[in-house]
Amino acid sequence: THEKGHTIDLIITRSSDQIVSSDPVSDELFSDHFSISCSLSFLKPDLEVKEVTIRPKTIDLQSFLDDITSSDLCNNQSDDPEVLLDLYNTTLKSIYDKHAPPKKKTITTRCVVPWFNKDIKQSNQVKRKSEQSGAYHVILMI
């Protein structure tokens, strides 16, 4: 608010939101403008923590193929489809677990906010990469 009574800053909310939890008050005059402050009451959504299973992105493909070809899966002479299906599932899972062992990881999921989009994410990644390399550049998004 200006000292001459002109309104410059506004706090606009829907009355149904009841987000302003205290009446706005003017602070001391630091210049020809007063600052307006108030308490806002809104809840951040709870972060969801969940445990996921991850595996390595790469494996030794030749060793993986060697284990498959030397397994019972390639050497079994059974004609029973149930036996072969069970052998297929257990053998491949066992070999897969050996070469790409599963690991548990705890992740925190965050709610999607409308103002955070792929351009902002990409800009943040470029900024972090530039900070890490020690090359501080001004990044202009056009």
N, C-alpha and C positions, 0 to 999 in steps of 0.2 A: 504494500500500500504506500502511496506517495504522501508526503507530509501535507500536501495541499488537499488531500481527501480523494484524489483520483485512484480508482482501482486498477492495479496493474496485474497482480497475481490473483488467481481464483483457485478455490478448492471445489471441484464439481464432482458430485457423486449422486447416485440414485438414493432417494430417501429409504427405499426398501432394502438397500444393501447394508445400511447401518455400519459403514466402514469407519466413519469418523467417530472415535470413542471419547474425544474430549472437544470442547469448544475451541475453535482457533483463537490464538492470542497473538498480539503483536509484541515483539521484543523491543529492546531499546533502539533508538535511532542512531545508526552508524553513519548514515549519509542522509540524503534526502528521501531515502526509502526505508521502510520498516520491513523486517522479516516477519513472516507469519508462520507459526508452527502449531501443530496439533498432533495428537496421537491417532494412529490408524490401527484398526483392529481387523486383521484378516489372518486366516490360517494358511500356512503352507501345507500342501498335501504331504502326507506321510510318504517317506521313501520306502519302497518295497525292496527288501533284501531277499535274494533267492540264491540257491546253490545250483550251479550248472556243471555239466561234465564237458570237459574239453579234451582234445587230443592234439598231438603235434601236427603241424601242417605238412611236414615232409617225412618220408621214411626211406630206408634203403630198399629201393624197389627190387633190385636183384636178389637180395637176401629174402625178401618177402615172397618172391616168385619161387625161389629154391625151396622154401619151407612148404609152400603149397604143393609143388610137384613131388616132394618126398613124403607128403602126408598120407594118411589112410584114405583121404578123399580121392586121390588119384590111383590108389592101389587096391581099393576094395572091389571085390568081384560080386557083391550081392546084387540080386535082382529085385529085392523088396523095396518099393518106393519109400515106405515109412523109415526103414533103416537108412537109406541113402539121404533122405531129407534131414533126418536127425544128425547124421554124420556131416552133411554139408553145413548145417547151422553151427554145430559145436566146433568143428574143425576150423572153419573160417573165423569164427569169433575168437577162438583161442589164438590163432595166428595173428589176427588183427590186434588183439590186446597185447601180444608180445611185441609187435613192431611199432604200435602207436598206443602206448598205455594210457588209459583214461585217467584224468586228474580232475578232482573236484575244485571248483573255484566259486567264491562268493562274489556276486555282483549286486550292485545297487541300481535299480531302475528308477529313472526320473520321469516325471510327467512331461508331456509334450507341451511346449508353450508356443503360441502362434507367432511370436516375434523372432524366434530362433529358427532360421532356415539354412539351407545348404550354403548360401553365399556367406553368411556370418560364420558358419562352421569352417568353411574353406579359408576365410580371412584369418580366423583365429589360428588355424594350423600353419599358415604362412608366417604369421607373426611369431608363433612359438619356435618354428624352425629357424627363423632369422635371429631370434634371441639366443637360441642354443648355439648357433654358429658364430655368434659374436658380431654378426653383420646387422647392425640396427639401421633399418631403412624406413623411410616414410612409405606407407602402403596406401595407395589411392585406389578406391573402388569406383569404377566408372560404369 
